[in-house]
C-alpha cells in the first residue's frame, strides 16, 4: 500500500520554517525594545534636559537678537535650534532655513506641558519661554545624534534574557513536537519487536511523522496478518493431512488383519486423498517458488517452461477435470470459434484455471451452474469463470489474493483448502504477463476474469 502524499511538498519543512519565522519575529521585537527603551531613551532624556537647561538663558536674551544669536551659536555641533514667538516671528536660529513654526494646536499643548517632544523622526523638542506663565516665545531644537556611548551592561541584561528566553521557549515547543512522536514510534517498534502484535502508534498528524506512523501501523497490520495466516496454514494443512492419513492407516490395518476385500475397497479413496495431498503440496511449493523469484530478484522472470499452447485444448482439459471432480455442478462452456495461441507454461496455466474452477465449485451450492467462457481480445485472450455462489464481502476483496486468506473460514473448513488457490492463480497469470481480477456481490456469485497476451507471431 503506497503512502499518502501530503498536500504540501513537506509539512515538516513548513513547520520548521514557521518556527524560524516566529523566532526572527521575537528577535526583532526584542531588538526594538532594546533600541527604544535601553539605547534611545537615555539619549532622548539627555536632549530634553539640555534644552530645558538653556531656557533661562534664552528667556533673558529673547529681546536682544544679538545676545540670543550668540547663545544659539554656543550649542554643541550638530544641534539645530530656532526661537520663535507664538505668532511665528523668528527671534533667532543657528540654521538656515530655520525650523518650521508649531501649529496653534501644538502651541496650546506646549503652553500646558512647557516641554514636549513634537516629532519622533527626526527627534525634535519644543520648550516654552519663559519656564512659567504666559507663552511669550518658544524654542525648537533638532538634535544631531552624537556618537552614542555603549550602554552599561545592567541595561542590556533584561532584554537579552527576554530574547534568549523567548527563543528557548519556541525551541522547546518545537523540539517537543518532534521528540514526543519519535518516542512513541520507538516505543511501538520495541513493543512490536517483543512480540506484542497489537501495538500501533496511532499518531494523527498530516506531516512526514504522520506518514511514518501510518506506514508503521500498516506494516504491523501486515505482519500480524502474515503471522496469523501462517498459524492458520499450519492448522489447515494439519486438518487436510489428518483425513487421508487416517484412511491410509485404516486400510493398512485392514490389510494387516487379512481383510483384503475391505482393504481393496479403500484403495480408491486413498488414491483420491493422495491426489489431493499431492495437489496441496504442489500449490505450496509453486507459490513459494514464484514468491522467492520475485522477492529475491525484483523484476526477475519466474522460471516457466514456455511453449505454444492451443487455448481451446487448454480450456477443454480444465472443463473435463471440473466435470469429473464435481459432477453435482453444471458447467456451461462458451468459446469463440477462433481463439489465439498462447506462449505459456501449460502445466502452471492449467493449474490456475483449475484453481478458479475449484473455487467456483467449492463456494456455490450443488446443482447450480458454473460458467466458463473464453474469447479473443485485442491484447490476446480473456477467460471468465463465473458462479452463482455465496459471493464475497467487500471488506474481504482486498485480501483475496493474499496467501492463506479465506473469506468464509467456516465454509472453507468444511470444503477444504488452505487459502492458496486464488493467490497461486494470480501469481501464475502475472508471471505470464497477464492479470486476474474479481467481481463479486454477496449472495449473487463471483466472476473471475483472466487477461492473457497472445503468442507472438511465428
LUMDRENVO-320949 format. One record per residue (C-alpha): residue number from 1; residue in three letters; chain; x, z, y. Coordinates in nm, 2 decimals. Last residue first. Layout:
N
PT; pos; code; unit; xx; zz; yy
PT; NUM; ALA; A; X; Z; Y
...
This chain:
458
PT; pos; code; unit; xx; zz; yy
PT; 458; UNK; A; 0.58; -3.56; -1.70
PT; 457; UNK; A; 0.36; -3.45; -1.41
PT; 456; UNK; A; 0.39; -3.08; -1.35
PT; 455; UNK; A; 0.16; -2.85; -1.56
PT; 454; UNK; A; -0.14; -2.72; -1.38
PT; 453; UNK; A; -0.14; -2.40; -1.18
PT; 452; UNK; A; -0.35; -2.11; -1.30
PT; 451; UNK; A; -0.65; -1.93; -1.14
PT; 450; UNK; A; -0.82; -1.66; -1.36
PT; 449; UNK; A; -1.16; -1.52; -1.26
PT; 448; UNK; A; -1.30; -1.20; -1.42
PT; 447; UNK; A; -1.68; -1.15; -1.37
PT; 446; UNK; A; -1.84; -0.82; -1.43
PT; 445; UNK; A; -2.19; -0.71; -1.51
PT; 444; UNK; A; -2.51; -0.62; -1.32
PT; 443; UNK; A; -2.54; -0.24; -1.38
PT; 442; UNK; A; -2.27; -0.15; -1.13
PT; 441; UNK; A; -2.16; -0.47; -0.95
PT; 440; UNK; A; -1.84; -0.66; -1.03
PT; 439; UNK; A; -1.61; -0.93; -0.91
PT; 438; UNK; A; -1.26; -0.94; -1.05
PT; 437; UNK; A; -0.94; -1.13; -0.96
PT; 436; UNK; A; -0.65; -1.28; -1.16
PT; 435; UNK; A; -0.39; -1.50; -1.00
PT; 434; UNK; A; -0.15; -1.77; -1.11
PT; 433; UNK; A; 0.23; -1.84; -1.12
PT; 432; UNK; A; 0.27; -1.79; -1.49
PT; 431; UNK; A; 0.41; -1.44; -1.45
PT; 430; UNK; A; 0.10; -1.37; -1.24
PT; 429; UNK; A; -0.12; -1.45; -1.53
PT; 428; UNK; A; 0.08; -1.24; -1.77
PT; 427; UNK; A; 0.09; -0.94; -1.53
PT; 426; UNK; A; -0.28; -0.97; -1.47
PT; 425; UNK; A; -0.36; -0.97; -1.84
PT; 424; UNK; A; -0.14; -0.67; -1.91
PT; 423; UNK; A; -0.31; -0.46; -1.64
PT; 422; UNK; A; -0.65; -0.58; -1.75
PT; 421; UNK; A; -0.60; -0.48; -2.12
PT; 420; UNK; A; -0.38; -0.17; -2.07
PT; 419; UNK; A; -0.64; 0.10; -2.02
PT; 418; UNK; A; -0.59; 0.28; -2.35
PT; 417; UNK; A; -0.84; 0.11; -2.57
PT; 416; UNK; A; -1.12; 0.24; -2.80
PT; 415; UNK; A; -1.49; 0.19; -2.78
PT; 414; UNK; A; -1.59; 0.55; -2.79
PT; 413; UNK; A; -1.31; 0.68; -2.57
PT; 412; UNK; A; -1.37; 0.38; -2.33
PT; 411; UNK; A; -1.73; 0.49; -2.30
PT; 410; UNK; A; -1.62; 0.84; -2.19
PT; 409; UNK; A; -1.34; 0.71; -1.97
PT; 408; UNK; A; -1.55; 0.46; -1.77
PT; 407; UNK; A; -1.31; 0.31; -1.52
PT; 406; UNK; A; -1.01; 0.32; -1.74
PT; 405; UNK; A; -0.66; 0.33; -1.60
PT; 404; UNK; A; -0.37; 0.32; -1.84
PT; 403; UNK; A; -0.17; 0.06; -1.64
PT; 402; UNK; A; -0.31; 0.00; -1.29
PT; 401; UNK; A; -0.50; -0.33; -1.27
PT; 400; UNK; A; -0.84; -0.15; -1.24
PT; 399; UNK; A; -0.73; 0.09; -0.96
PT; 398; UNK; A; -0.86; -0.10; -0.66
PT; 397; UNK; A; -1.20; -0.15; -0.83
PT; 396; UNK; A; -1.26; 0.21; -0.93
PT; 395; UNK; A; -1.42; 0.32; -0.60
PT; 394; UNK; A; -1.65; 0.02; -0.60
PT; 393; UNK; A; -1.80; 0.12; -0.94
PT; 392; UNK; A; -1.76; -0.13; -1.22
PT; 391; UNK; A; -2.02; -0.31; -1.42
PT; 390; UNK; A; -2.23; -0.18; -1.71
PT; 389; UNK; A; -2.24; -0.51; -1.90
PT; 388; UNK; A; -2.39; -0.86; -1.85
PT; 387; UNK; A; -2.05; -1.03; -1.90
PT; 386; UNK; A; -1.85; -1.30; -1.72
PT; 385; UNK; A; -1.51; -1.46; -1.82
PT; 384; UNK; A; -1.40; -1.73; -1.58
PT; 383; UNK; A; -1.12; -1.98; -1.62
PT; 382; UNK; A; -0.99; -2.19; -1.33
PT; 381; UNK; A; -0.73; -2.46; -1.39
PT; 380; UNK; A; -0.49; -2.67; -1.17
PT; 379; UNK; A; -0.45; -2.64; -0.79
PT; 378; UNK; A; -0.72; -2.89; -0.70
PT; 377; UNK; A; -0.95; -2.74; -0.97
PT; 376; UNK; A; -1.04; -2.83; -1.33
PT; 375; UNK; A; -1.29; -2.61; -1.51
PT; 374; UNK; A; -1.31; -2.34; -1.78
PT; 373; UNK; A; -1.60; -2.12; -1.87
PT; 372; UNK; A; -1.65; -1.82; -2.10
PT; 371; UNK; A; -1.99; -1.65; -2.07
PT; 370; UNK; A; -2.07; -1.33; -2.26
PT; 369; UNK; A; -2.43; -1.29; -2.36
PT; 368; UNK; A; -2.60; -0.97; -2.46
PT; 367; UNK; A; -2.68; -0.89; -2.83
PT; 366; UNK; A; -2.47; -0.57; -2.83
PT; 365; UNK; A; -2.44; -0.39; -2.49
PT; 364; UNK; A; -2.16; -0.48; -2.25
PT; 363; UNK; A; -1.83; -0.28; -2.18
PT; 362; UNK; A; -1.65; -0.35; -2.50
PT; 361; UNK; A; -1.74; -0.72; -2.52
PT; 360; UNK; A; -1.64; -0.81; -2.17
PT; 359; UNK; A; -1.32; -0.60; -2.22
PT; 358; UNK; A; -1.24; -0.79; -2.54
PT; 357; UNK; A; -1.30; -1.13; -2.36
PT; 356; UNK; A; -1.05; -1.04; -2.08
PT; 355; UNK; A; -0.80; -0.91; -2.34
PT; 354; UNK; A; -0.83; -1.22; -2.55
PT; 353; UNK; A; -0.77; -1.44; -2.24
PT; 352; UNK; A; -0.45; -1.25; -2.16
PT; 351; UNK; A; -0.34; -1.25; -2.52
PT; 350; UNK; A; -0.39; -1.63; -2.53
PT; 349; UNK; A; -0.17; -1.66; -2.22
PT; 348; UNK; A; 0.10; -1.45; -2.39
PT; 347; UNK; A; 0.10; -1.65; -2.71
PT; 346; UNK; A; 0.07; -1.99; -2.54
PT; 345; UNK; A; 0.37; -1.93; -2.30
PT; 344; UNK; A; 0.28; -2.18; -2.03
PT; 343; UNK; A; 0.31; -2.52; -1.88
PT; 342; UNK; A; -0.06; -2.61; -1.86
PT; 341; UNK; A; -0.25; -2.93; -1.93
PT; 340; UNK; A; -0.54; -3.01; -1.71
PT; 339; UNK; A; -0.90; -3.01; -1.83
PT; 338; UNK; A; -1.13; -3.31; -1.89
PT; 337; UNK; A; -1.49; -3.28; -2.00
PT; 336; UNK; A; -1.53; -2.96; -1.81
PT; 335; UNK; A; -1.58; -2.65; -2.03
PT; 334; UNK; A; -1.87; -2.42; -2.09
PT; 333; UNK; A; -1.86; -2.15; -2.37
PT; 332; UNK; A; -2.16; -1.91; -2.41
PT; 331; UNK; A; -2.06; -1.63; -2.65
PT; 330; UNK; A; -2.35; -1.43; -2.79
PT; 329; UNK; A; -2.25; -1.07; -2.89
PT; 328; UNK; A; -2.30; -0.89; -3.22
PT; 327; UNK; A; -2.04; -1.12; -3.39
PT; 326; UNK; A; -1.77; -0.93; -3.20
PT; 325; UNK; A; -1.43; -0.99; -3.38
PT; 324; UNK; A; -1.52; -1.33; -3.52
PT; 323; UNK; A; -1.69; -1.46; -3.22
PT; 322; UNK; A; -1.41; -1.33; -3.00
PT; 321; UNK; A; -1.14; -1.50; -3.22
PT; 320; UNK; A; -1.32; -1.83; -3.20
PT; 319; UNK; A; -1.36; -1.82; -2.83
PT; 318; UNK; A; -0.98; -1.74; -2.78
PT; 317; UNK; A; -0.90; -2.03; -3.01
PT; 316; UNK; A; -1.13; -2.27; -2.83
PT; 315; UNK; A; -0.99; -2.17; -2.49
PT; 314; UNK; A; -0.63; -2.25; -2.60
PT; 313; UNK; A; -0.74; -2.58; -2.77
PT; 312; UNK; A; -0.92; -2.69; -2.45
PT; 311; UNK; A; -0.62; -2.60; -2.23
PT; 310; UNK; A; -0.37; -2.80; -2.42
PT; 309; UNK; A; -0.03; -2.63; -2.37
PT; 308; UNK; A; 0.30; -2.78; -2.28
PT; 307; UNK; A; 0.57; -2.53; -2.35
PT; 306; UNK; A; 0.71; -2.22; -2.19
PT; 305; UNK; A; 0.86; -1.93; -2.38
PT; 304; UNK; A; 0.84; -1.67; -2.10
PT; 303; UNK; A; 1.10; -1.41; -1.99
PT; 302; UNK; A; 0.97; -1.28; -1.66
PT; 301; UNK; A; 1.11; -1.46; -1.35
PT; 300; UNK; A; 1.31; -1.24; -1.12
PT; 299; UNK; A; 1.18; -1.18; -0.77
PT; 298; UNK; A; 1.29; -0.81; -0.77
PT; 297; UNK; A; 1.54; -0.75; -1.05
PT; 296; UNK; A; 1.49; -0.40; -1.20
PT; 295; UNK; A; 1.12; -0.40; -1.10
PT; 294; UNK; A; 1.02; -0.75; -1.21
PT; 293; UNK; A; 1.19; -0.76; -1.55
PT; 292; UNK; A; 1.11; -0.40; -1.63
PT; 291; UNK; A; 0.74; -0.45; -1.56
PT; 290; UNK; A; 0.72; -0.76; -1.78
PT; 289; UNK; A; 0.89; -0.58; -2.07
PT; 288; UNK; A; 0.69; -0.26; -2.03
PT; 287; UNK; A; 0.36; -0.46; -2.04
PT; 286; UNK; A; 0.48; -0.65; -2.34
PT; 285; UNK; A; 0.58; -0.34; -2.53
PT; 284; UNK; A; 0.25; -0.16; -2.46
PT; 283; UNK; A; 0.04; -0.46; -2.55
PT; 282; UNK; A; 0.24; -0.53; -2.87
PT; 281; UNK; A; 0.20; -0.16; -2.98
PT; 280; UNK; A; -0.18; -0.18; -2.93
PT; 279; UNK; A; -0.20; -0.52; -3.11
PT; 278; UNK; A; -0.01; -0.38; -3.40
PT; 277; UNK; A; -0.24; -0.08; -3.41
PT; 276; UNK; A; -0.54; -0.31; -3.40
PT; 275; UNK; A; -0.40; -0.52; -3.69
PT; 274; UNK; A; -0.32; -0.20; -3.89
PT; 273; UNK; A; -0.68; -0.09; -3.84
PT; 272; UNK; A; -0.82; -0.43; -3.97
PT; 271; UNK; A; -0.58; -0.42; -4.27
PT; 270; UNK; A; -0.68; -0.07; -4.35
PT; 269; UNK; A; -1.05; -0.16; -4.33
PT; 268; UNK; A; -0.99; -0.45; -4.57
PT; 267; UNK; A; -0.78; -0.23; -4.81
PT; 266; UNK; A; -1.04; 0.04; -4.84
PT; 265; UNK; A; -1.24; -0.15; -5.11
PT; 264; UNK; A; -0.92; -0.18; -5.31
PT; 263; UNK; A; -0.87; 0.20; -5.30
PT; 262; UNK; A; -1.23; 0.25; -5.41
PT; 261; UNK; A; -1.18; 0.02; -5.71
PT; 260; UNK; A; -0.83; 0.15; -5.80
PT; 259; UNK; A; -0.94; 0.51; -5.84
PT; 258; UNK; A; -0.62; 0.63; -6.01
PT; 257; UNK; A; -0.59; 0.96; -5.82
PT; 256; UNK; A; -0.28; 0.82; -5.64
PT; 255; UNK; A; -0.48; 0.52; -5.54
PT; 254; UNK; A; -0.75; 0.74; -5.40
PT; 253; UNK; A; -0.49; 0.95; -5.21
PT; 252; UNK; A; -0.32; 0.63; -5.07
PT; 251; UNK; A; -0.66; 0.50; -4.95
PT; 250; UNK; A; -0.74; 0.84; -4.79
PT; 249; UNK; A; -0.39; 0.84; -4.62
PT; 248; UNK; A; -0.44; 0.49; -4.49
PT; 247; UNK; A; -0.78; 0.58; -4.36
PT; 246; UNK; A; -0.64; 0.89; -4.18
PT; 245; UNK; A; -0.36; 0.67; -4.03
PT; 244; UNK; A; -0.62; 0.42; -3.91
PT; 243; UNK; A; -0.83; 0.70; -3.74
PT; 242; UNK; A; -0.54; 0.90; -3.58
PT; 241; UNK; A; -0.35; 0.62; -3.43
PT; 240; UNK; A; -0.61; 0.54; -3.16
PT; 239; UNK; A; -0.65; 0.90; -3.07
PT; 238; UNK; A; -0.28; 0.96; -3.04
PT; 237; UNK; A; -0.25; 0.65; -2.83
PT; 236; UNK; A; -0.53; 0.78; -2.61
PT; 235; UNK; A; -0.38; 1.13; -2.57
PT; 234; UNK; A; -0.03; 0.99; -2.50
PT; 233; UNK; A; -0.18; 0.74; -2.26
PT; 232; UNK; A; -0.39; 1.01; -2.09
PT; 231; UNK; A; -0.07; 1.21; -2.02
PT; 230; UNK; A; 0.09; 0.89; -1.88
PT; 229; UNK; A; -0.21; 0.82; -1.67
PT; 228; UNK; A; -0.20; 1.17; -1.52
PT; 227; UNK; A; 0.17; 1.13; -1.45
PT; 226; UNK; A; 0.10; 0.79; -1.28
PT; 225; UNK; A; -0.20; 0.93; -1.08
PT; 224; UNK; A; 0.00; 1.22; -0.95
PT; 223; UNK; A; 0.29; 0.99; -0.86
PT; 222; UNK; A; 0.06; 0.76; -0.68
PT; 221; UNK; A; -0.11; 1.04; -0.49
PT; 220; UNK; A; 0.23; 1.19; -0.40
PT; 219; UNK; A; 0.35; 0.85; -0.27
PT; 218; UNK; A; 0.03; 0.81; -0.07
PT; 217; UNK; A; 0.08; 1.16; 0.08
PT; 216; UNK; A; 0.44; 1.08; 0.16
PT; 215; UNK; A; 0.35; 0.75; 0.32
PT; 214; UNK; A; 0.08; 0.92; 0.53
PT; 213; UNK; A; 0.33; 1.18; 0.64
PT; 212; UNK; A; 0.59; 0.92; 0.73
PT; 211; UNK; A; 0.32; 0.73; 0.93
PT; 210; UNK; A; 0.23; 1.05; 1.11
PT; 209; UNK; A; 0.59; 1.10; 1.20
PT; 208; UNK; A; 0.60; 0.75; 1.33
PT; 207; UNK; A; 0.32; 0.81; 1.58
PT; 206; UNK; A; -0.05; 0.85; 1.54
PT; 205; UNK; A; -0.06; 1.20; 1.41
PT; 204; UNK; A; -0.29; 1.38; 1.16
PT; 203; UNK; A; -0.04; 1.55; 0.93
PT; 202; UNK; A; -0.19; 1.61; 0.58
PT; 201; UNK; A; 0.14; 1.70; 0.41
PT; 200; UNK; A; 0.01; 1.70; 0.05
PT; 199; UNK; A; 0.10; 1.91; -0.25
PT; 198; UNK; A; -0.15; 1.88; -0.54
PT; 197; UNK; A; 0.13; 1.77; -0.77
PT; 196; UNK; A; 0.31; 2.11; -0.76
PT; 195; UNK; A; 0.60; 2.02; -0.99
PT; 194; UNK; A; 0.90; 2.17; -0.81
PT; 193; UNK; A; 0.98; 1.83; -0.65
PT; 192; UNK; A; 0.63; 1.83; -0.50
PT; 191; UNK; A; 0.69; 2.17; -0.34
PT; 190; UNK; A; 1.03; 2.07; -0.21
PT; 189; UNK; A; 0.89; 1.75; -0.06
PT; 188; UNK; A; 0.60; 1.94; 0.10
PT; 187; UNK; A; 0.83; 2.19; 0.25
PT; 186; UNK; A; 1.05; 1.92; 0.40
PT; 185; UNK; A; 0.75; 1.73; 0.54
PT; 184; UNK; A; 0.61; 2.05; 0.69
PT; 183; UNK; A; 0.95; 2.13; 0.85
PT; 182; UNK; A; 0.96; 1.78; 0.99
PT; 181; UNK; A; 0.61; 1.83; 1.13
PT; 180; UNK; A; 0.72; 2.15; 1.31
PT; 179; UNK; A; 1.05; 2.03; 1.43
PT; 178; UNK; A; 0.94; 1.72; 1.62
PT; 177; UNK; A; 0.66; 1.86; 1.84
PT; 176; UNK; A; 0.86; 2.18; 1.85
PT; 175; UNK; A; 1.15; 2.00; 2.01
PT; 174; UNK; A; 0.93; 1.85; 2.27
PT; 173; UNK; A; 0.80; 2.20; 2.37
PT; 172; UNK; A; 1.15; 2.34; 2.37
PT; 171; UNK; A; 1.28; 2.05; 2.59
PT; 170; UNK; A; 0.99; 2.09; 2.84
PT; 169; UNK; A; 1.05; 2.47; 2.86
PT; 168; UNK; A; 1.43; 2.43; 2.89
PT; 167; UNK; A; 1.40; 2.17; 3.16
PT; 166; UNK; A; 1.17; 2.40; 3.36
PT; 165; UNK; A; 1.40; 2.70; 3.31
PT; 164; UNK; A; 1.70; 2.50; 3.42
PT; 163; UNK; A; 1.52; 2.39; 3.74
PT; 162; UNK; A; 1.39; 2.74; 3.81
PT; 161; UNK; A; 1.73; 2.89; 3.75
PT; 160; UNK; A; 1.89; 2.65; 3.99
PT; 159; UNK; A; 1.62; 2.71; 4.25
PT; 158; UNK; A; 1.69; 3.09; 4.23
PT; 157; UNK; A; 2.07; 3.07; 4.21
PT; 156; UNK; A; 2.13; 2.84; 4.51
PT; 155; UNK; A; 2.07; 3.09; 4.79
PT; 154; UNK; A; 2.29; 3.35; 4.63
PT; 153; UNK; A; 2.58; 3.10; 4.61
PT; 152; UNK; A; 2.60; 3.08; 4.99
PT; 151; UNK; A; 2.51; 2.74; 5.13
PT; 150; UNK; A; 2.80; 2.50; 5.19
PT; 149; UNK; A; 2.84; 2.43; 5.57
PT; 148; UNK; A; 2.63; 2.15; 5.70
PT; 147; UNK; A; 2.82; 1.89; 5.91
PT; 146; UNK; A; 2.63; 1.86; 6.23
PT; 145; UNK; A; 2.28; 1.71; 6.25
PT; 144; UNK; A; 2.21; 1.57; 6.59
PT; 143; UNK; A; 1.94; 1.80; 6.73
PT; 142; UNK; A; 1.65; 1.64; 6.91
PT; 141; UNK; A; 1.56; 1.86; 7.20
PT; 140; UNK; A; 1.26; 1.88; 7.43
PT; 139; UNK; A; 1.24; 2.12; 7.72
PT; 138; UNK; A; 0.94; 2.24; 7.90
PT; 137; UNK; A; 0.83; 2.29; 8.26
PT; 136; UNK; A; 0.60; 2.52; 8.47
PT; 135; UNK; A; 0.39; 2.65; 8.18
PT; 134; UNK; A; 0.21; 2.96; 8.30
PT; 133; UNK; A; 0.35; 3.30; 8.19
PT; 132; UNK; A; 0.63; 3.38; 7.96
PT; 131; UNK; A; 0.95; 3.21; 7.84
PT; 130; UNK; A; 0.96; 3.00; 8.16
PT; 129; UNK; A; 0.98; 2.72; 8.06
PT; 128; UNK; A; 0.82; 2.63; 7.71
PT; 127; UNK; A; 1.04; 2.51; 7.43
PT; 126; UNK; A; 0.98; 2.18; 7.23
PT; 125; UNK; A; 1.18; 2.11; 6.91
PT; 124; UNK; A; 1.25; 1.78; 6.74
PT; 123; UNK; A; 1.38; 1.70; 6.39
PT; 122; UNK; A; 1.36; 1.33; 6.34
PT; 121; UNK; A; 1.17; 1.35; 6.12
PT; 120; UNK; A; 0.98; 1.67; 6.14
PT; 119; UNK; A; 0.84; 1.63; 6.49
PT; 118; UNK; A; 0.66; 1.89; 6.70
PT; 117; UNK; A; 0.86; 2.20; 6.61
PT; 116; UNK; A; 0.73; 2.48; 6.83
PT; 115; UNK; A; 0.85; 2.73; 7.09
PT; 114; UNK; A; 0.62; 2.88; 7.36
PT; 113; UNK; A; 0.34; 2.91; 7.09
PT; 112; UNK; A; 0.04; 2.92; 7.33
PT; 111; UNK; A; 0.17; 2.69; 7.61
PT; 110; UNK; A; 0.32; 2.47; 7.33
PT; 109; UNK; A; -0.03; 2.42; 7.18
PT; 108; UNK; A; -0.17; 2.32; 7.52
PT; 107; UNK; A; 0.12; 2.08; 7.58
PT; 106; UNK; A; 0.07; 1.93; 7.23
PT; 105; UNK; A; -0.29; 1.84; 7.32
PT; 104; UNK; A; -0.19; 1.70; 7.66
PT; 103; UNK; A; 0.06; 1.47; 7.48
PT; 102; UNK; A; 0.43; 1.56; 7.50
PT; 101; UNK; A; 0.68; 1.35; 7.70
PT; 100; UNK; A; 0.91; 1.10; 7.53
PT; 99; UNK; A; 1.28; 1.18; 7.50
PT; 98; UNK; A; 1.50; 1.04; 7.78
PT; 97; UNK; A; 1.63; 0.68; 7.78
PT; 96; UNK; A; 1.91; 0.76; 7.83
PT; 95; UNK; A; 2.05; 1.09; 7.71
PT; 94; UNK; A; 2.16; 1.41; 7.87
PT; 93; UNK; A; 1.82; 1.47; 8.05
PT; 92; UNK; A; 1.69; 1.63; 8.37
PT; 91; UNK; A; 1.37; 1.70; 8.57
PT; 90; UNK; A; 1.16; 1.41; 8.45
PT; 89; UNK; A; 0.80; 1.41; 8.56
PT; 88; UNK; A; 0.55; 1.43; 8.28
PT; 87; UNK; A; 0.28; 1.63; 8.44
PT; 86; UNK; A; 0.37; 1.94; 8.24
PT; 85; UNK; A; 0.72; 1.90; 8.40
PT; 84; UNK; A; 1.00; 1.76; 8.19
PT; 83; UNK; A; 1.34; 1.87; 8.06
PT; 82; UNK; A; 1.52; 1.63; 7.80
PT; 81; UNK; A; 1.78; 1.72; 7.54
PT; 80; UNK; A; 1.98; 1.53; 7.28
PT; 79; UNK; A; 2.23; 1.72; 7.07
PT; 78; UNK; A; 2.51; 1.51; 6.92
PT; 77; UNK; A; 2.79; 1.70; 7.08
PT; 76; UNK; A; 2.71; 2.06; 7.18
PT; 75; UNK; A; 2.52; 2.12; 7.49
PT; 74; UNK; A; 2.72; 2.15; 7.81
PT; 73; UNK; A; 2.58; 1.83; 7.95
PT; 72; UNK; A; 2.24; 1.99; 7.97
PT; 71; UNK; A; 2.37; 2.27; 8.18
PT; 70; UNK; A; 2.53; 2.03; 8.42
PT; 69; UNK; A; 2.21; 1.84; 8.46
PT; 68; UNK; A; 2.02; 2.16; 8.53
PT; 67; UNK; A; 2.28; 2.25; 8.80
PT; 66; UNK; A; 2.25; 1.91; 8.96
PT; 65; UNK; A; 1.87; 1.90; 8.94
PT; 64; UNK; A; 1.82; 2.24; 9.10
PT; 63; UNK; A; 1.45; 2.35; 9.07
PT; 62; UNK; A; 1.48; 2.38; 8.69
PT; 61; UNK; A; 1.80; 2.57; 8.71
PT; 60; UNK; A; 1.68; 2.92; 8.65
PT; 59; UNK; A; 1.45; 2.80; 8.37
PT; 58; UNK; A; 1.73; 2.60; 8.21
PT; 57; UNK; A; 1.95; 2.91; 8.19
PT; 56; UNK; A; 1.67; 3.13; 8.06
PT; 55; UNK; A; 1.55; 2.87; 7.80
PT; 54; UNK; A; 1.90; 2.82; 7.66
PT; 53; UNK; A; 1.87; 3.10; 7.39
PT; 52; UNK; A; 1.54; 2.95; 7.27
PT; 51; UNK; A; 1.70; 2.61; 7.20
PT; 50; UNK; A; 1.98; 2.77; 7.00
PT; 49; UNK; A; 1.73; 2.98; 6.81
PT; 48; UNK; A; 1.53; 2.67; 6.72
PT; 47; UNK; A; 1.84; 2.48; 6.61
PT; 46; UNK; A; 1.96; 2.78; 6.39
PT; 45; UNK; A; 1.61; 2.81; 6.23
PT; 44; UNK; A; 1.63; 2.44; 6.15
PT; 43; UNK; A; 1.97; 2.48; 5.99
PT; 42; UNK; A; 1.86; 2.78; 5.78
PT; 41; UNK; A; 1.55; 2.60; 5.65
PT; 40; UNK; A; 1.73; 2.27; 5.57
PT; 39; UNK; A; 1.95; 2.40; 5.28
PT; 38; UNK; A; 1.75; 2.66; 5.09
PT; 37; UNK; A; 1.39; 2.59; 5.17
PT; 36; UNK; A; 1.37; 2.22; 5.21
PT; 35; UNK; A; 1.66; 2.09; 5.01
PT; 34; UNK; A; 1.63; 2.33; 4.72
PT; 33; UNK; A; 1.25; 2.28; 4.70
PT; 32; UNK; A; 1.31; 1.90; 4.71
PT; 31; UNK; A; 1.57; 1.94; 4.44
PT; 30; UNK; A; 1.33; 2.15; 4.22
PT; 29; UNK; A; 1.06; 1.89; 4.26
PT; 28; UNK; A; 1.31; 1.61; 4.18
PT; 27; UNK; A; 1.42; 1.79; 3.86
PT; 26; UNK; A; 1.06; 1.85; 3.76
PT; 25; UNK; A; 0.99; 1.48; 3.80
PT; 24; UNK; A; 1.30; 1.39; 3.60
PT; 23; UNK; A; 1.20; 1.63; 3.32
PT; 22; UNK; A; 0.85; 1.48; 3.31
PT; 21; UNK; A; 0.99; 1.13; 3.29
PT; 20; UNK; A; 1.22; 1.23; 3.00
PT; 19; UNK; A; 0.92; 1.39; 2.82
PT; 18; UNK; A; 0.73; 1.06; 2.88
PT; 17; UNK; A; 1.01; 0.85; 2.73
PT; 16; UNK; A; 1.04; 1.07; 2.43
PT; 15; UNK; A; 0.67; 1.04; 2.37
PT; 14; UNK; A; 0.69; 0.66; 2.41
PT; 13; UNK; A; 0.97; 0.64; 2.16
PT; 12; UNK; A; 0.76; 0.84; 1.92
PT; 11; UNK; A; 0.47; 0.61; 1.97
PT; 10; UNK; A; 0.69; 0.31; 1.89
PT; 9; UNK; A; 0.59; -0.05; 1.92
PT; 8; UNK; A; 0.25; 0.05; 2.04
PT; 7; UNK; A; -0.07; 0.01; 1.84
PT; 6; UNK; A; 0.10; 0.16; 1.54
PT; 5; UNK; A; 0.13; -0.04; 1.22
PT; 4; UNK; A; -0.04; 0.11; 0.92
PT; 3; UNK; A; 0.18; 0.14; 0.62
PT; 2; UNK; A; 0.15; -0.10; 0.33
PT; 1; UNK; A; 0.00; 0.00; 0.00
